[in-house]
Each structure stands twice: as structure tokens, then as C-alpha cells.
Amino acid sequence: MILLDGKKTAQTLKEEIKQAVTSITDKGKRPPHLAAVLVGNDGASLTYVGSKVRACDYVGFESTLIQLEASTTEAELLKHIEDLNKNPELDGYIVQLPLPKHIDEEKILLAIDPAKDVDGFHPANFGRMALEMEAFIPATPFGIIELLERYQIETSGKHCVVVGRSHIVGRPISILMSQKGLAGNATVTVAHSRTKNLNTLTKEADIIVMALGIPEYLTAPMVKEGAVIIDVGITRVPDSTHPKGYVIKGDVAYEEVASKASAITPVPGGVGPMTIAMLLKNTLLAYHRNH
Ligand code: GUN
């Protein structure tokens, strides 16, 4: 069984990005600059944004964190976005999701300049990705593709079942894996909450991408011997025996599924670290496109 080590692969990627930054700053130019906008105090979002800022520091990027009160109005947030769009010293930025309920997420995403949309959530980028044009690809599916490529996992002609159809993971990874190119050319089935006989589908799959958000949903009887398992789940499950009061669980019952899989991503240490590394990669791409 091959452990698809996202932590190690992300570290390699970060070293590559760090070197690229050094060669930029050695020429006397400013380093790439990423900003993150966080509205409110959601615990998981604070953790993610904190990790993104630390990763920027590590590779030598400049970073800006714009932390706003949960009561921030849509108009106030749109003003911040306008300023970020206009700032020539900024290569890319993200607006951490989810946003408070009184803010229209779609309106915010549409206001982001696609040239600075390093999350790849703007319809211009999503459409370009779907048409195989140059685009910013959302960091989580981009990270999965990178992991499959670096571990030379054969995807061509394989049956891949993606469980989940979110705009951030399920939908884009299903598009990318069916496209021509590396980690592509798969025959992709997208399963979701209305899918009938999910077990029959997963049992036939050569590759399973779990992006459902239900802890330990995929069990050994649902998996074919030798399948490749990608676990995108990161759910905080309350656990009073743990100092933080919770443990992080993936969508896969890891131990029992790992014993049947030919390759599998752990949680934590699988897809999660890759997401952050690919956000950095997108920011470096944005920098080069703007210079
Ligand atoms: N919330 C959960 N994942 C993401 C992500 O990749 N980007 C942003 N902006 N928000 C998220």
C-alpha cells in the first residue's frame, strides 16, 4: 500500500516555491503578495487562514490578513474587495468561506478580479478551467491532481467515483480528472446525496474521491481490493479526551479501508496540506502573470 503523503509532498512544493521566491528577490524585485479576508470568528476558518499566513511567511511571500467583525455589512466587504482589486502591490487574495449568512456569497465572489482570484472560485476561472484554458484552479482539486501526478498514480482509462458535488471540490475534481492530460483521462462518475446504490458504484471504482464531509462514511465493504482512495474530509468530531476537545476525521474509515487500498491519503496529512501549498503555487502563478 502506498501512503499518499500530502504533508511531505506539500513540504517539497513549499521548498520549490521558496527557491522561486529567492530568485525573484535576488533580482531586487518584491516577493509575491497574498491577502486573506476573514469575516467573523468561525474556529475552523481562523485555523485555516492562520495556516495560510504561516505558509506565506515560510516561503517568503508577503501576506496581509484582513480580519473583519461578523457584523460587517455586504457593502463594507465589497469596498474592501474593490481596494484589493485596485492594489498593484497585491498579486492575489482569497475571501475565506463560509461568510456570515447576511452576506451574499455569490455577489462577493463575482466582485473579485479574476486575475487575482487565486482560489479559482470566480466563474471566469471556473469556466476557463472547464474549457481547458489557462486558469486558476481551486487549490483542493489542484492539490489532488498534483499528489496523483507526483506519486505517478495511473488515472487514464480508470473508473473514478467522486462522492460529493460541491463547487470547491467535487465538481472541479470531476472535471479535471475527465480532462486530457496528467492525472486525467479517467471515466468519472459524480455521486451525491440523491445517488442510488452508492455502494455498488464505489465497489466498482478504481479511484474514489471522498468529498462528502461525513466522518468515516466510506468503509471496507464499499471498496474494491486495490482501489486508490483520496479522502478530502476534514470534520471536527467532539472528543473530550483530546486537549483541543475535538479530533479531525476524514470521510474514510482509514484503518479498514487502507488494508484493501493500493494507495490512500491519510487525514490529517493528506489532501489538507496540499491545499495550502497549491494556494501558494497559484499566488506565484498570479505574480508571474502580472509581471
Ligand atoms: N473554505 C473552505 N475551503 C476554502 C478554500 O479553499 N478557500 C476559501 N476561500 N474558503 C474556504
Residues whose N, C-alpha, C, O or C-beta is under 5 A from the ligand:
A	BS01	GUN	I94 V95 Q96 L97 P98 D119
